[in-house]
Amino acid sequence: MTARTHFDVLGLPRRYHLDSSEVERNYLARSRELHPDYHQLSSTAEQRASLEMTAALNEANATLRDPFRRAEYLLHLEGGPSASERKEMAPAFLEEMLDLRMEIEELREGGSASAEALTAMEQQLLARRASIAREIEQSFAAYEALPGDAPARSTQLVLVRQWLNAARYIQGLLRDLRAE
Amino acid sequence: MPPTVIGIDLGTTFSLAAFMEHGKPVVVRDGAGVALVPSVISFHDDGSVLVGSPARQRCLSDPEHTVFSVKRLMGKTLAELKEDLPHIPYQVIEREVEPTRRVLHVKIGGREHTPEELSALILQEVRRRAGNPTKAVITVPAYFDDTQRQATRDAGRIAGLDVLRIINEPTAAALAYGLDQRRTGTVAVYDLGGGTFDCSILSIKEGVFKVLSTNGDTHLGGDDFDRALMTLVTRELGIAQTDRNPELLQHLRDQAERVKIALSNNVSADYVLELPTQHLSYRRTITRAELEELMRPFVDRSLERCRLALRDAELTIKEIDEVVLVGGSTRVPYVRQRVEEFFGRKPHTELNPEEVVAMGAAIQADILTGGRRHLLLLDVVPLSLGIETLGGAVSKLIYRNTTVPCRATERFTTYVDNQTGVDINIYQGERELTKDCRSLGRFKLSGIPPMPAQMAQIDVTFLIDANGMLTVSAKEQRSGQEAKVTVQPGQGLSDEEVERLVLESVEHAREDFQARRFIELKNKAEITVRHTEKGLASEGVHLPDDQRKRIDAALAWTRQAMQGGDVDHLQEATDELANATLPLAELLMNAVVRTTLQDRRMEEVNPSTL
């Protein structure tokens, strides 16, 4: 079995926008057939196939369920740039983040950072991350609407890359914020 | 008729079993209706061994020959037990078996017992009370790492059990609670036992129990409440607990436990020590408020774990629909009150918190043996798994709370010409450096075909199965050759040692082990041959020629080996058959998925089902 994509494994169309309830429905329906719990009495090969295929199914579900992991995966499938190839972020975003980082440092340096202030900052970061997910969705939509040979397609993929870099940056801030 | 398969809750302080009868889990009880077997073992000069209540009664009179809380020792090294040792009256030592592997032993009357063997004695007693079934599902704290799970499974094997699955205690509890009602929603399980704490968040939907996150502390439980009381008393008495005084220690423990339990129903209780041999007479009234003050830091710690579990599940407290209490320590009113305050809702306590885990394990055992298919458990790995990279850093391959089974593949290469082996150190934990994570041992890859440095491409696959346990396999990509992987665990028993102990156990000594293995293997081979023939009939046409030929050859070889009596020969043949039929098995599975999904679609458009 060569090169089954996560989309194939879950029986979903290969595109960015997915109906999350359909992802879950397809995942559970396949789990109900493949899961090792139901193949405990089968032959060794069937047990192994069940284990391997369920592991693949779980990986597909974990990847496609999450908007950022799904974007990263699809970007890779479509031959877009990797994080090490294109490290840049939009300049306006970077400026915004530098301000945020200062705010976080002030919060933490004060020592008396109130739980409310930290929670508020966490909420702010999570909201920003969610808005980036929408940017990614739009960039992919624009990409998918273009004909296969349009040169503008690669521009859209670079845009996705930049937004994914931005999401990673926010993830890093969140991690710093949560670290005690 | 006694059950053939049971679920076992192997607890720090108590153990018990349950089985399915008429579709319902039933707890195994003795003639007096008692289900809980104290996880206590006592050894006697005449060589006899007592397990359970009689052993527990010996705790006070013969503390040095009585072992309890073995679960705290499972899968641990002596260094990791530094905090526990002052509280343990029996002697724990560590032996270096191989340069890299340490094994713990409890030393009693000149004899040494590993934690796995001691747990096996408890499992044997639980098993005996259930009428000696041969198959079992055994529960562990969700936060147990690979080594602790391995030790538990080994204990099961030594007790003569075919361990069908290791499952997580909070998940088992959720299963038991969700059985009657077709609940849908998000459930938090707060499981505070004698020695361990778990919090799991699950979503339940149409019979699928999906764990979203789990967090915990394998060193937090009711034992800590007892110890806090003991510390209070010893401080007042001016005794250092580090003095090795087993008799005093055992009396201190006994009173602490008694007072704790009494304070669940009364506002005050007396702590009484009368030890004339040690010229000690002490009496003190302890109020419930005083005990609650002692418990506060531990309960705080448990709730902090709940908060982290919620965050990993990306849920807020308001999104939790139900809270379930599990474990004997949740009988403490203060614990209940704090949990209720934290989650803002009254927790479920309809089922006995000490029996619910075994009941869930029985249900899972039923699922695994084909009893019910409308329920499905999807659990997660509790701790991230990574490998050591340069400078003692850990590179994570599988993140915590990933649904099991799961896998990750990492590519390795060689550093010198004609290098045929690579060592990989594997760690479990959330921290960045190896020194802050737990070592799962060293995996040695060998049999890499000789080639120039950097040329080899060895893909190493780390697979965590439904037990939450790791297996590693490796393949060199250029040659397509499977590399051999040998595991060198940092602690615990080797496979050979477990095998030897299984052999030594009384029950198997009477049988010819080889003959038994052959029969088991032959039965298994018969199933495989039958499945393969059936599979070939339905999907065989889709197989490429070479795969078909390989299967036919392996079938013939297996049939021939089944006629003989050579275990190793049959093992080789069935191994080859398993490998050869893997592509066929995948074809079959895919066919099943296709058909079911089609059926469902047909149902959807069929007006009669609307």
Chai-1 contact restraints between the chains, C-beta under 6 A:
chainA,res_idxA,chainB,res_idxB,connection_type,confidence,min_distance_angstrom,max_distance_angstrom,comment,restraint_id
A,L28,B,V208,contact,1.0,0.0,6.0,A-B,restraint_1
A,R30,B,V593,contact,1.0,0.0,6.0,A-B,restraint_2
A,E33,B,V592,contact,1.0,0.0,6.0,A-B,restraint_3
A,E33,B,V593,contact,1.0,0.0,6.0,A-B,restraint_4
A,E33,B,T596,contact,1.0,0.0,6.0,A-B,restraint_5
A,L34,B,M589,contact,1.0,0.0,6.0,A-B,restraint_6
A,P36,B,A466,contact,1.0,0.0,6.0,A-B,restraint_7
A,D37,B,I367,contact,1.0,0.0,6.0,A-B,restraint_8
A,D37,B,L368,contact,1.0,0.0,6.0,A-B,restraint_9
A,Q40,B,L368,contact,1.0,0.0,6.0,A-B,restraint_10
A,L41,B,G370,contact,1.0,0.0,6.0,A-B,restraint_11
A,S43,B,I527,contact,1.0,0.0,6.0,A-B,restraint_12
A,S43,B,T528,contact,1.0,0.0,6.0,A-B,restraint_13
A,S43,B,H531,contact,1.0,0.0,6.0,A-B,restraint_14
A,T44,B,T528,contact,1.0,0.0,6.0,A-B,restraint_15
A,T44,B,A578,contact,1.0,0.0,6.0,A-B,restraint_16
A,A45,B,A578,contact,1.0,0.0,6.0,A-B,restraint_17
A,A45,B,T581,contact,1.0,0.0,6.0,A-B,restraint_18
A,A45,B,L582,contact,1.0,0.0,6.0,A-B,restraint_19
A,A45,B,A585,contact,1.0,0.0,6.0,A-B,restraint_20
A,E46,B,A585,contact,1.0,0.0,6.0,A-B,restraint_21
A,A49,B,A585,contact,1.0,0.0,6.0,A-B,restraint_22
A,A49,B,E586,contact,1.0,0.0,6.0,A-B,restraint_23
A,A49,B,M589,contact,1.0,0.0,6.0,A-B,restraint_24
A,L51,B,P405,contact,1.0,0.0,6.0,A-B,restraint_25
A,M53,B,M589,contact,1.0,0.0,6.0,A-B,restraint_26
A,T54,B,P405,contact,1.0,0.0,6.0,A-B,restraint_27
A,A55,B,P405,contact,1.0,0.0,6.0,A-B,restraint_28
A,A55,B,C406,contact,1.0,0.0,6.0,A-B,restraint_29
A,A55,B,R407,contact,1.0,0.0,6.0,A-B,restraint_30
A,N58,B,T403,contact,1.0,0.0,6.0,A-B,restraint_31
A,N58,B,C406,contact,1.0,0.0,6.0,A-B,restraint_32
